[in-house]
């Protein structure tokens, strides 16, 4: 994912928001990316979902 810097930045933002401490994620983002941990894969999946939502011009984003 190094070739898509915006998607990587989004995945990192998700990762850091969901796993802010060492107790929740055993490694930092770079290590999680390098090893392809489940935490990293879930952050990428969330970033991809947001990217798809934002690509829909008439989509109403849900408020949480």
N, CA, C and O atoms as a Maestro MAE file, in Angstrom:
{
 s_m_m2io_version
 :::
 2.0.0
}

f_m_ct {
 s_m_title
 :::
 protein
 m_atom[256] {
  # First column is atom index #
  i_m_mmod_type
  r_m_x_coord
  r_m_y_coord
  r_m_z_coord
  i_m_residue_number
  s_m_chain_name
  s_m_pdb_residue_name
  s_m_pdb_atom_name
  i_m_atomic_number
  :::
  1 25 0.818 -1.179 0.000 1 A "UNK " " N  " 7
  2 3 0.000 0.000 0.000 1 A "UNK " " CA " 6
  3 2 0.871 1.256 0.000 1 A "UNK " " C  " 6
  4 15 0.340 2.364 0.078 1 A "UNK " " O  " 8
  5 25 2.150 1.116 -0.083 2 A "UNK " " N  " 7
  6 3 3.044 2.275 -0.059 2 A "UNK " " CA " 6
  7 2 2.832 3.202 -1.258 2 A "UNK " " C  " 6
  8 15 3.171 4.384 -1.189 2 A "UNK " " O  " 8
  9 25 2.276 2.678 -2.356 3 A "UNK " " N  " 7
  10 3 2.083 3.506 -3.539 3 A "UNK " " CA " 6
  11 2 0.880 4.437 -3.415 3 A "UNK " " C  " 6
  12 15 0.789 5.407 -4.168 3 A "UNK " " O  " 8
  13 25 -0.036 4.178 -2.501 4 A "UNK " " N  " 7
  14 3 -1.203 5.036 -2.288 4 A "UNK " " CA " 6
  15 2 -1.054 5.723 -0.934 4 A "UNK " " C  " 6
  16 15 -1.495 5.207 0.094 4 A "UNK " " O  " 8
  17 25 -0.429 6.886 -0.954 5 A "UNK " " N  " 7
  18 3 -0.092 7.563 0.308 5 A "UNK " " CA " 6
  19 2 -1.345 8.036 1.054 5 A "UNK " " C  " 6
  20 15 -1.357 8.048 2.285 5 A "UNK " " O  " 8
  21 25 -2.394 8.424 0.327 6 A "UNK " " N  " 7
  22 3 -3.618 8.875 1.005 6 A "UNK " " CA " 6
  23 2 -4.319 7.720 1.704 6 A "UNK " " C  " 6
  24 15 -4.804 7.873 2.825 6 A "UNK " " O  " 8
  25 25 -4.376 6.567 1.049 7 A "UNK " " N  " 7
  26 3 -4.996 5.401 1.676 7 A "UNK " " CA " 6
  27 2 -4.167 4.940 2.870 7 A "UNK " " C  " 6
  28 15 -4.720 4.555 3.900 7 A "UNK " " O  " 8
  29 25 -2.859 4.975 2.738 8 A "UNK " " N  " 7
  30 3 -1.986 4.591 3.853 8 A "UNK " " CA " 6
  31 2 -2.179 5.539 5.038 8 A "UNK " " C  " 6
  32 15 -2.224 5.100 6.188 8 A "UNK " " O  " 8
  33 25 -2.294 6.835 4.754 9 A "UNK " " N  " 7
  34 3 -2.511 7.806 5.824 9 A "UNK " " CA " 6
  35 2 -3.863 7.571 6.501 9 A "UNK " " C  " 6
  36 15 -3.981 7.700 7.719 9 A "UNK " " O  " 8
  37 25 -4.869 7.230 5.718 10 A "UNK " " N  " 7
  38 3 -6.186 6.937 6.294 10 A "UNK " " CA " 6
  39 2 -6.125 5.684 7.159 10 A "UNK " " C  " 6
  40 15 -6.693 5.650 8.250 10 A "UNK " " O  " 8
  41 25 -5.438 4.657 6.675 11 A "UNK " " N  " 7
  42 3 -5.299 3.418 7.451 11 A "UNK " " CA " 6
  43 2 -4.538 3.687 8.749 11 A "UNK " " C  " 6
  44 15 -4.881 3.142 9.798 11 A "UNK " " O  " 8
  45 25 -3.522 4.513 8.676 12 A "UNK " " N  " 7
  46 3 -2.764 4.854 9.888 12 A "UNK " " CA " 6
  47 2 -3.638 5.613 10.885 12 A "UNK " " C  " 6
  48 15 -3.567 5.363 12.089 12 A "UNK " " O  " 8
  49 25 -4.461 6.540 10.388 13 A "UNK " " N  " 7
  50 3 -5.355 7.288 11.270 13 A "UNK " " CA " 6
  51 2 -6.339 6.352 11.960 13 A "UNK " " C  " 6
  52 15 -6.601 6.489 13.155 13 A "UNK " " O  " 8
  53 25 -6.880 5.407 11.210 14 A "UNK " " N  " 7
  54 3 -7.794 4.424 11.798 14 A "UNK " " CA " 6
  55 2 -7.055 3.589 12.826 14 A "UNK " " C  " 6
  56 15 -7.548 3.398 13.938 14 A "UNK " " O  " 8
  57 25 -5.886 3.090 12.472 15 A "UNK " " N  " 7
  58 3 -5.089 2.239 13.366 15 A "UNK " " CA " 6
  59 2 -4.782 2.977 14.668 15 A "UNK " " C  " 6
  60 15 -4.966 2.433 15.757 15 A "UNK " " O  " 8
  61 25 -4.317 4.208 14.547 16 A "UNK " " N  " 7
  62 3 -3.952 4.985 15.740 16 A "UNK " " CA " 6
  63 2 -5.166 5.321 16.597 16 A "UNK " " C  " 6
  64 15 -5.061 5.390 17.822 16 A "UNK " " O  " 8
  65 25 -6.324 5.531 15.958 17 A "UNK " " N  " 7
  66 3 -7.536 5.850 16.714 17 A "UNK " " CA " 6
  67 2 -8.083 4.628 17.438 17 A "UNK " " C  " 6
  68 15 -8.563 4.732 18.566 17 A "UNK " " O  " 8
  69 25 -8.010 3.482 16.796 18 A "UNK " " N  " 7
  70 3 -8.593 2.271 17.376 18 A "UNK " " CA " 6
  71 2 -7.632 1.585 18.340 18 A "UNK " " C  " 6
  72 15 -8.062 1.002 19.335 18 A "UNK " " O  " 8
  73 25 -6.345 1.651 18.053 19 A "UNK " " N  " 7
  74 3 -5.336 0.982 18.881 19 A "UNK " " CA " 6
  75 2 -4.337 2.007 19.408 19 A "UNK " " C  " 6
  76 15 -3.166 1.965 19.031 19 A "UNK " " O  " 8
  77 25 -4.771 2.931 20.275 20 A "UNK " " N  " 7
  78 3 -3.904 4.029 20.705 20 A "UNK " " CA " 6
  79 2 -2.808 3.639 21.701 20 A "UNK " " C  " 6
  80 15 -1.853 4.392 21.889 20 A "UNK " " O  " 8
  81 25 -2.934 2.486 22.331 21 A "UNK " " N  " 7
  82 3 -1.948 2.127 23.353 21 A "UNK " " CA " 6
  83 2 -1.343 0.764 23.056 21 A "UNK " " C  " 6
  84 15 -1.885 -0.021 22.277 21 A "UNK " " O  " 8
  85 25 -0.230 0.506 23.682 22 A "UNK " " N  " 7
  86 3 0.442 -0.779 23.499 22 A "UNK " " CA " 6
  87 2 -0.385 -1.950 24.015 22 A "UNK " " C  " 6
  88 15 -0.208 -3.083 23.566 22 A "UNK " " O  " 8
  89 25 -1.287 -1.684 24.957 23 A "UNK " " N  " 7
  90 3 -2.106 -2.778 25.481 23 A "UNK " " CA " 6
  91 2 -3.087 -3.291 24.429 23 A "UNK " " C  " 6
  92 15 -3.430 -4.474 24.416 23 A "UNK " " O  " 8
  93 25 -3.539 -2.394 23.544 24 A "UNK " " N  " 7
  94 3 -4.517 -2.777 22.537 24 A "UNK " " CA " 6
  95 2 -3.865 -3.356 21.282 24 A "UNK " " C  " 6
  96 15 -4.406 -4.279 20.673 24 A "UNK " " O  " 8
  97 25 -2.738 -2.835 20.902 25 A "UNK " " N  " 7
  98 3 -2.003 -3.334 19.738 25 A "UNK " " CA " 6
  99 2 -0.566 -3.589 20.163 25 A "UNK " " C  " 6
  100 15 0.090 -2.694 20.696 25 A "UNK " " O  " 8
  101 25 -0.076 -4.781 19.937 26 A "UNK " " N  " 7
  102 3 1.262 -5.117 20.423 26 A "UNK " " CA " 6
  103 2 2.398 -4.402 19.700 26 A "UNK " " C  " 6
  104 15 3.507 -4.333 20.230 26 A "UNK " " O  " 8
  105 25 2.151 -3.866 18.499 27 A "UNK " " N  " 7
  106 3 3.205 -3.190 17.744 27 A "UNK " " CA " 6
  107 2 2.669 -1.889 17.166 27 A "UNK " " C  " 6
  108 15 1.457 -1.687 17.081 27 A "UNK " " O  " 8
  109 25 3.579 -1.013 16.771 28 A "UNK " " N  " 7
  110 3 3.187 0.234 16.134 28 A "UNK " " CA " 6
  111 2 2.737 0.014 14.703 28 A "UNK " " C  " 6
  112 15 2.804 -1.103 14.191 28 A "UNK " " O  " 8
  113 25 2.279 1.078 14.056 29 A "UNK " " N  " 7
  114 3 1.716 0.959 12.717 29 A "UNK " " CA " 6
  115 2 2.715 0.400 11.709 29 A "UNK " " C  " 6
  116 15 2.371 -0.489 10.929 29 A "UNK " " O  " 8
  117 25 3.931 0.902 11.713 30 A "UNK " " N  " 7
  118 3 4.919 0.443 10.731 30 A "UNK " " CA " 6
  119 2 5.197 -1.054 10.864 30 A "UNK " " C  " 6
  120 15 5.292 -1.764 9.863 30 A "UNK " " O  " 8
  121 25 5.326 -1.526 12.097 31 A "UNK " " N  " 7
  122 3 5.568 -2.958 12.304 31 A "UNK " " CA " 6
  123 2 4.339 -3.775 11.913 31 A "UNK " " C  " 6
  124 15 4.460 -4.841 11.310 31 A "UNK " " O  " 8
  125 25 3.153 -3.265 12.262 32 A "UNK " " N  " 7
  126 3 1.914 -3.960 11.895 32 A "UNK " " CA " 6
  127 2 1.793 -4.049 10.382 32 A "UNK " " C  " 6
  128 15 1.367 -5.071 9.844 32 A "UNK " " O  " 8
  129 25 2.169 -2.976 9.701 33 A "UNK " " N  " 7
  130 3 2.138 -2.977 8.238 33 A "UNK " " CA " 6
  131 2 3.140 -3.986 7.675 33 A "UNK " " C  " 6
  132 15 2.814 -4.759 6.774 33 A "UNK " " O  " 8
  133 25 4.331 -3.973 8.200 34 A "UNK " " N  " 7
  134 3 5.370 -4.872 7.711 34 A "UNK " " CA " 6
  135 2 4.993 -6.337 7.898 34 A "UNK " " C  " 6
  136 15 5.249 -7.161 7.020 34 A "UNK " " O  " 8
  137 25 4.382 -6.668 9.043 35 A "UNK " " N  " 7
  138 3 4.027 -8.058 9.328 35 A "UNK " " CA " 6
  139 2 2.612 -8.415 8.878 35 A "UNK " " C  " 6
  140 15 2.234 -9.586 8.916 35 A "UNK " " O  " 8
  141 25 1.824 -7.424 8.452 36 A "UNK " " N  " 7
  142 3 0.462 -7.682 7.999 36 A "UNK " " CA " 6
  143 2 -0.443 -8.223 9.090 36 A "UNK " " C  " 6
  144 15 -1.202 -9.166 8.870 36 A "UNK " " O  " 8
  145 25 -0.357 -7.619 10.270 37 A "UNK " " N  " 7
  146 3 -1.145 -8.105 11.406 37 A "UNK " " CA " 6
  147 2 -2.638 -7.907 11.172 37 A "UNK " " C  " 6
  148 15 -3.043 -7.144 10.295 37 A "UNK " " O  " 8
  149 25 -3.441 -8.595 11.955 38 A "UNK " " N  " 7
  150 3 -4.888 -8.448 11.861 38 A "UNK " " CA " 6
  151 2 -5.305 -7.021 12.177 38 A "UNK " " C  " 6
  152 15 -6.256 -6.515 11.582 38 A "UNK " " O  " 8
  153 25 -4.621 -6.368 13.091 39 A "UNK " " N  " 7
  154 3 -4.923 -4.976 13.419 39 A "UNK " " CA " 6
  155 2 -4.713 -4.089 12.185 39 A "UNK " " C  " 6
  156 15 -5.538 -3.226 11.884 39 A "UNK " " O  " 8
  157 25 -3.624 -4.307 11.493 40 A "UNK " " N  " 7
  158 3 -3.317 -3.543 10.280 40 A "UNK " " CA " 6
  159 2 -4.342 -3.827 9.195 40 A "UNK " " C  " 6
  160 15 -4.845 -2.900 8.561 40 A "UNK " " O  " 8
  161 25 -4.655 -5.083 8.977 41 A "UNK " " N  " 7
  162 3 -5.603 -5.446 7.913 41 A "UNK " " CA " 6
  163 2 -6.976 -4.846 8.176 41 A "UNK " " C  " 6
  164 15 -7.650 -4.411 7.242 41 A "UNK " " O  " 8
  165 25 -7.396 -4.816 9.427 42 A "UNK " " N  " 7
  166 3 -8.693 -4.211 9.758 42 A "UNK " " CA " 6
  167 2 -8.672 -2.704 9.553 42 A "UNK " " C  " 6
  168 15 -9.668 -2.132 9.109 42 A "UNK " " O  " 8
  169 25 -7.569 -2.055 9.863 43 A "UNK " " N  " 7
  170 3 -7.454 -0.615 9.640 43 A "UNK " " CA " 6
  171 2 -7.507 -0.302 8.146 43 A "UNK " " C  " 6
  172 15 -8.142 0.671 7.740 43 A "UNK " " O  " 8
  173 25 -6.849 -1.114 7.332 44 A "UNK " " N  " 7
  174 3 -6.885 -0.923 5.880 44 A "UNK " " CA " 6
  175 2 -8.297 -1.149 5.356 44 A "UNK " " C  " 6
  176 15 -8.773 -0.389 4.513 44 A "UNK " " O  " 8
  177 25 -8.962 -2.174 5.842 45 A "UNK " " N  " 7
  178 3 -10.333 -2.447 5.421 45 A "UNK " " CA " 6
  179 2 -11.246 -1.261 5.744 45 A "UNK " " C  " 6
  180 15 -12.071 -0.871 4.918 45 A "UNK " " O  " 8
  181 25 -11.102 -0.695 6.925 46 A "UNK " " N  " 7
  182 3 -11.916 0.462 7.308 46 A "UNK " " CA " 6
  183 2 -11.600 1.655 6.413 46 A "UNK " " C  " 6
  184 15 -12.514 2.364 5.991 46 A "UNK " " O  " 8
  185 25 -10.343 1.886 6.120 47 A "UNK " " N  " 7
  186 3 -9.954 2.999 5.253 47 A "UNK " " CA " 6
  187 2 -10.512 2.808 3.843 47 A "UNK " " C  " 6
  188 15 -10.943 3.776 3.216 47 A "UNK " " O  " 8
  189 25 -10.509 1.586 3.344 48 A "UNK " " N  " 7
  190 3 -11.067 1.304 2.022 48 A "UNK " " CA " 6
  191 2 -12.579 1.530 1.993 48 A "UNK " " C  " 6
  192 15 -13.115 2.031 1.004 48 A "UNK " " O  " 8
  193 25 -13.259 1.163 3.065 49 A "UNK " " N  " 7
  194 3 -14.702 1.394 3.139 49 A "UNK " " CA " 6
  195 2 -15.017 2.885 3.110 49 A "UNK " " C  " 6
  196 15 -15.957 3.310 2.438 49 A "UNK " " O  " 8
  197 25 -14.244 3.670 3.830 50 A "UNK " " N  " 7
  198 3 -14.445 5.119 3.828 50 A "UNK " " CA " 6
  199 2 -14.173 5.686 2.439 50 A "UNK " " C  " 6
  200 15 -14.908 6.551 1.963 50 A "UNK " " O  " 8
  201 25 -13.130 5.203 1.798 51 A "UNK " " N  " 7
  202 3 -12.801 5.665 0.448 51 A "UNK " " CA " 6
  203 2 -13.958 5.385 -0.504 51 A "UNK " " C  " 6
  204 15 -14.306 6.241 -1.317 51 A "UNK " " O  " 8
  205 25 -14.551 4.213 -0.415 52 A "UNK " " N  " 7
  206 3 -15.705 3.872 -1.261 52 A "UNK " " CA " 6
  207 2 -16.902 4.761 -0.960 52 A "UNK " " C  " 6
  208 15 -17.596 5.206 -1.874 52 A "UNK " " O  " 8
  209 25 -17.142 5.018 0.313 53 A "UNK " " N  " 7
  210 3 -18.255 5.901 0.689 53 A "UNK " " CA " 6
  211 2 -18.066 7.308 0.145 53 A "UNK " " C  " 6
  212 15 -19.013 7.926 -0.342 53 A "UNK " " O  " 8
  213 25 -16.859 7.803 0.230 54 A "UNK " " N  " 7
  214 3 -16.587 9.160 -0.232 54 A "UNK " " CA " 6
  215 2 -16.617 9.267 -1.747 54 A "UNK " " C  " 6
  216 15 -16.791 10.363 -2.279 54 A "UNK " " O  " 8
  217 25 -16.451 8.153 -2.454 55 A "UNK " " N  " 7
  218 3 -16.467 8.152 -3.913 55 A "UNK " " CA " 6
  219 2 -17.879 8.252 -4.468 55 A "UNK " " C  " 6
  220 15 -18.058 8.554 -5.648 55 A "UNK " " O  " 8
  221 25 -18.879 8.003 -3.641 56 A "UNK " " N  " 7
  222 3 -20.277 8.085 -4.072 56 A "UNK " " CA " 6
  223 2 -20.739 9.533 -3.907 56 A "UNK " " C  " 6
  224 15 -20.911 10.002 -2.782 56 A "UNK " " O  " 8
  225 25 -20.940 10.245 -5.018 57 A "UNK " " N  " 7
  226 3 -21.229 11.685 -4.924 57 A "UNK " " CA " 6
  227 2 -22.534 12.032 -4.207 57 A "UNK " " C  " 6
  228 15 -22.613 13.074 -3.557 57 A "UNK " " O  " 8
  229 25 -23.540 11.196 -4.311 58 A "UNK " " N  " 7
  230 3 -24.828 11.512 -3.692 58 A "UNK " " CA " 6
  231 2 -25.083 10.745 -2.418 58 A "UNK " " C  " 6
  232 15 -26.205 10.751 -1.912 58 A "UNK " " O  " 8
  233 25 -24.080 10.090 -1.891 59 A "UNK " " N  " 7
  234 3 -24.268 9.253 -0.716 59 A "UNK " " CA " 6
  235 2 -24.408 10.116 0.530 59 A "UNK " " C  " 6
  236 15 -23.696 11.105 0.707 59 A "UNK " " O  " 8
  237 25 -25.315 9.732 1.364 60 A "UNK " " N  " 7
  238 3 -25.479 10.377 2.672 60 A "UNK " " CA " 6
  239 2 -24.674 9.563 3.669 60 A "UNK " " C  " 6
  240 15 -24.986 8.396 3.906 60 A "UNK " " O  " 8
  241 25 -23.655 10.151 4.252 61 A "UNK " " N  " 7
  242 3 -22.837 9.436 5.230 61 A "UNK " " CA " 6
  243 2 -23.582 9.319 6.543 61 A "UNK " " C  " 6
  244 15 -24.190 10.285 7.005 61 A "UNK " " O  " 8
  245 25 -23.537 8.145 7.145 62 A "UNK " " N  " 7
  246 3 -24.231 7.984 8.428 62 A "UNK " " CA " 6
  247 2 -23.512 8.731 9.546 62 A "UNK " " C  " 6
  248 15 -22.284 8.819 9.561 62 A "UNK " " O  " 8
  249 25 -24.284 9.260 10.470 63 A "UNK " " N  " 7
  250 3 -23.720 9.906 11.648 63 A "UNK " " CA " 6
  251 2 -23.762 8.924 12.796 63 A "UNK " " C  " 6
  252 15 -24.788 8.289 13.042 63 A "UNK " " O  " 8
  253 25 -22.667 8.799 13.489 64 A "UNK " " N  " 7
  254 3 -22.593 7.840 14.592 64 A "UNK " " CA " 6
  255 2 -22.763 8.548 15.908 64 A "UNK " " C  " 6
  256 15 -22.731 7.911 16.961 64 A "UNK " " O  " 8
  :::
 }
 m_bond[255] {
  # First column is bond index #
  i_m_from
  i_m_to
  i_m_order
  :::
  1 1 2 1
  2 2 3 1
  3 3 4 2
  4 3 5 1
  5 5 6 1
  6 6 7 1
  7 7 8 2
  8 7 9 1
  9 9 10 1
  10 10 11 1
  11 11 12 2
  12 11 13 1
  13 13 14 1
  14 14 15 1
  15 15 16 2
  16 15 17 1
  17 17 18 1
  18 18 19 1
  19 19 20 2
  20 19 21 1
  21 21 22 1
  22 22 23 1
  23 23 24 2
  24 23 25 1
  25 25 26 1
  26 26 27 1
  27 27 28 2
  28 27 29 1
  29 29 30 1
  30 30 31 1
  31 31 32 2
  32 31 33 1
  33 33 34 1
  34 34 35 1
  35 35 36 2
  36 35 37 1
  37 37 38 1
  38 38 39 1
  39 39 40 2
  40 39 41 1
  41 41 42 1
  42 42 43 1
  43 43 44 2
  44 43 45 1
  45 45 46 1
  46 46 47 1
  47 47 48 2
  48 47 49 1
  49 49 50 1
  50 50 51 1
  51 51 52 2
  52 51 53 1
  53 53 54 1
  54 54 55 1
  55 55 56 2
  56 55 57 1
  57 57 58 1
  58 58 59 1
  59 59 60 2
  60 59 61 1
  61 61 62 1
  62 62 63 1
  63 63 64 2
  64 63 65 1
  65 65 66 1
  66 66 67 1
  67 67 68 2
  68 67 69 1
  69 69 70 1
  70 70 71 1
  71 71 72 2
  72 71 73 1
  73 73 74 1
  74 74 75 1
  75 75 76 2
  76 75 77 1
  77 77 78 1
  78 78 79 1
  79 79 80 2
  80 79 81 1
  81 81 82 1
  82 82 83 1
  83 83 84 2
  84 83 85 1
  85 85 86 1
  86 86 87 1
  87 87 88 2
  88 87 89 1
  89 89 90 1
  90 90 91 1
  91 91 92 2
  92 91 93 1
  93 93 94 1
  94 94 95 1
  95 95 96 2
  96 95 97 1
  97 97 98 1
  98 98 99 1
  99 99 100 2
  100 99 101 1
  101 101 102 1
  102 102 103 1
  103 103 104 2
  104 103 105 1
  105 105 106 1
  106 106 107 1
  107 107 108 2
  108 107 109 1
  109 109 110 1
  110 110 111 1
  111 111 112 2
  112 111 113 1
  113 113 114 1
  114 114 115 1
  115 115 116 2
  116 115 117 1
  117 117 118 1
  118 118 119 1
  119 119 120 2
  120 119 121 1
  121 121 122 1
  122 122 123 1
  123 123 124 2
  124 123 125 1
  125 125 126 1
  126 126 127 1
  127 127 128 2
  128 127 129 1
  129 129 130 1
  130 130 131 1
  131 131 132 2
  132 131 133 1
  133 133 134 1
  134 134 135 1
  135 135 136 2
  136 135 137 1
  137 137 138 1
  138 138 139 1
  139 139 140 2
  140 139 141 1
  141 141 142 1
  142 142 143 1
  143 143 144 2
  144 143 145 1
  145 145 146 1
  146 146 147 1
  147 147 148 2
  148 147 149 1
  149 149 150 1
  150 150 151 1
  151 151 152 2
  152 151 153 1
  153 153 154 1
  154 154 155 1
  155 155 156 2
  156 155 157 1
  157 157 158 1
  158 158 159 1
  159 159 160 2
  160 159 161 1
  161 161 162 1
  162 162 163 1
  163 163 164 2
  164 163 165 1
  165 165 166 1
  166 166 167 1
  167 167 168 2
  168 167 169 1
  169 169 170 1
  170 170 171 1
  171 171 172 2
  172 171 173 1
  173 173 174 1
  174 174 175 1
  175 175 176 2
  176 175 177 1
  177 177 178 1
  178 178 179 1
  179 179 180 2
  180 179 181 1
  181 181 182 1
  182 182 183 1
  183 183 184 2
  184 183 185 1
  185 185 186 1
  186 186 187 1
  187 187 188 2
  188 187 189 1
  189 189 190 1
  190 190 191 1
  191 191 192 2
  192 191 193 1
  193 193 194 1
  194 194 195 1
  195 195 196 2
  196 195 197 1
  197 197 198 1
  198 198 199 1
  199 199 200 2
  200 199 201 1
  201 201 202 1
  202 202 203 1
  203 203 204 2
  204 203 205 1
  205 205 206 1
  206 206 207 1
  207 207 208 2
  208 207 209 1
  209 209 210 1
  210 210 211 1
  211 211 212 2
  212 211 213 1
  213 213 214 1
  214 214 215 1
  215 215 216 2
  216 215 217 1
  217 217 218 1
  218 218 219 1
  219 219 220 2
  220 219 221 1
  221 221 222 1
  222 222 223 1
  223 223 224 2
  224 223 225 1
  225 225 226 1
  226 226 227 1
  227 227 228 2
  228 227 229 1
  229 229 230 1
  230 230 231 1
  231 231 232 2
  232 231 233 1
  233 233 234 1
  234 234 235 1
  235 235 236 2
  236 235 237 1
  237 237 238 1
  238 238 239 1
  239 239 240 2
  240 239 241 1
  241 241 242 1
  242 242 243 1
  243 243 244 2
  244 243 245 1
  245 245 246 1
  246 246 247 1
  247 247 248 2
  248 247 249 1
  249 249 250 1
  250 250 251 1
  251 251 252 2
  252 251 253 1
  253 253 254 1
  254 254 255 1
  255 255 256 2
  :::
 }
}
